[in-house]
Amino acid sequence: MGKTPVLKPREIITRLETPGFSEVRQRGSHRQFRHTDGRCTTVPFHKGRDLSPILLRQIAKDIGMTVDEFVQI
């Protein structure tokens, strides 16, 4: 595994929608996504701000992927 990239919230959401995640609700600036098999995660959507590598690793862990697998989607 190389260096963890820094991505924008929109890029994360696009990568979540590709394998079948859909937005189920939003509370403030946090959007929650769920897959039909029960996996779920939350993405903070602050306009103009990037997601930290730590948060990217947590999102990948929530959906059962490695960071490299998630970035390659």
C-alpha positions as CSV (number, residue, x, y, z in Angstrom):
1,M,0.0,0.0,0.0
2,G,1.3,3.4,-1.0
3,K,0.5,6.8,0.3
4,T,-3.2,7.2,1.2
5,P,-4.7,9.8,-1.2
6,V,-6.7,12.9,-0.2
7,L,-10.0,12.9,-2.0
8,K,-12.9,15.3,-2.2
9,P,-16.3,14.3,-0.7
10,R,-17.9,14.1,-4.2
11,E,-15.2,11.7,-5.4
12,I,-15.9,9.5,-2.4
13,I,-19.6,9.5,-3.1
14,T,-19.0,8.6,-6.7
15,R,-16.8,5.6,-5.7
16,L,-19.5,4.5,-3.2
17,E,-22.3,4.6,-5.8
18,T,-20.3,2.5,-8.3
19,P,-20.6,-0.8,-6.2
20,G,-24.2,-0.1,-5.3
21,F,-24.3,2.1,-2.2
22,S,-27.1,4.6,-2.1
23,E,-27.7,7.6,0.1
24,V,-30.3,6.8,2.7
25,R,-30.3,10.0,4.8
26,Q,-28.5,13.1,5.6
27,R,-28.1,14.9,8.9
28,G,-26.5,18.3,8.6
29,S,-23.5,17.9,6.4
30,H,-23.1,14.2,7.0
31,R,-24.5,11.8,4.3
32,Q,-25.2,8.2,5.2
33,F,-24.9,5.5,2.6
34,R,-26.1,1.9,2.7
35,H,-25.7,-1.2,0.5
36,T,-28.4,-3.8,0.0
37,D,-26.3,-6.3,1.9
38,G,-26.3,-4.1,5.1
39,R,-22.9,-2.4,4.8
40,C,-23.1,1.3,5.7
41,T,-20.8,4.3,6.1
42,T,-21.1,8.1,6.7
43,V,-19.4,10.7,4.5
44,P,-19.0,14.3,5.8
45,F,-19.8,16.6,2.9
46,H,-18.2,20.0,3.6
47,K,-18.0,22.0,0.4
48,G,-14.5,23.0,-0.4
49,R,-12.8,20.6,2.1
50,D,-11.0,17.4,1.4
51,L,-11.4,14.2,3.4
52,S,-8.4,13.3,5.5
53,P,-6.5,10.0,4.8
54,I,-7.6,8.8,8.2
55,L,-11.3,9.2,7.3
56,L,-10.7,7.6,3.9
57,R,-9.3,4.5,5.7
58,Q,-12.3,4.4,8.0
59,I,-14.8,4.6,5.1
60,A,-12.9,1.8,3.3
61,K,-13.0,-0.3,6.5
62,D,-16.7,0.3,7.0
63,I,-17.5,-1.1,3.6
64,G,-15.2,-4.0,3.8
65,M,-12.5,-2.9,1.4
66,T,-8.9,-1.9,1.6
67,V,-8.0,1.7,0.7
68,D,-6.3,0.6,-2.5
69,E,-9.4,-1.4,-3.6
70,F,-11.6,1.6,-2.8
71,V,-9.4,4.1,-4.7
72,Q,-9.3,1.8,-7.8
73,I,-13.1,1.8,-8.2
